[in-house]
Amino acid sequence: MEKETTAKVISVSKQKWIKINTKPIRKNSSDSAIYPHIIKISYNVDGNEYIKRKFIGAGYPVPSVGSHIKVIYDENKPSKVKINIYNT
């Protein structure tokens, strides 16, 4: 069974070695480039704190450090988590 809780974003890092160009012709190396991100989140379930890293694809909104996002976890194994960055 899935349950929902709130997680706090601890860190956000841009993955610059995975650059995605959005234009066929560029003026410089980072012109119109978008990058994926990895966020580190912290959440509590039944008094236990879990820290997870999650991949955010290029072009998707990235939450800022210190913000709260909704996570969905498995009741039997709370270390498995899905993030929901659209309904914060």
N, C-alpha and C positions, 0 to 999 in steps of 0.2 A: 504494500500500500504506500502511496506517495503522500508526503506531507510538505508543507510550505513553511519557510522561515525567512528571516531577513539576515543578510550578510553585509559586512562592512568591507569596502575595497581598501586594501592595505597598500598595494603598489600597482602601477601601470607602466609597462615597458613597451616601447615601439620596437618592432623587429625590422631594423633597417636593411638587413641582408635579404629580405624577401620583398623587394620593391615591385610594385605593379604599376606599369605606365598606362595612363588613360588616354594619351594622345599618340598618334603614330609618329609625329615629328616634334622634337623638343628643342628648346633654346639652350637649356643646361641640364645637368644630370638629374635634378630633382623637380623639374618643371612638370606639374600635374601628376606627380607620383603619389600613390596611396600605399599605406603600410598596414599590415595586420598588427595586433597587439596581444600581449599576454597580461592578464590581470591576476593578482593574488588576492583572494578573499578569505575572510575569517567569519565563521558562524558557529553558534552554540546549539547543541541538541542534547537535552536531558543533562545539563551540567558539564558536558564534554565539549571542548573547543576543537574545531577542525579548521585547518588551513589548507586551501586548495589553490592550484593555478589553473586558469581556464584560458583557452585560445579564443580571441575575437577576430573574425575574418576582416580583411580589408574592406573598407566602405561601410562597415556597420558602426553604429554609435558606440563610443567608448566612455564608460563612466569615469568620473574624476576620483582622485584619491580622497578618501574620507566619506564618500557618498555611500548610501545604502541601496542594495539591490535585493530583489526577491530570488530565492533559490528553492528548488524542489528537490527533496532528498527521499531516498528509500527508507521506510520505517525500520526494516530489518537490517539494513546496512547503511547507516547515515553518512559514511564516507563517500558514497556514490551520490553525486549531486549534479543537477542541471541548473544553469543560470537563466534568468528571465530579465534581460536588461531593458525590455520595452515597457513593462508595467512596474515602474519604480515608485 
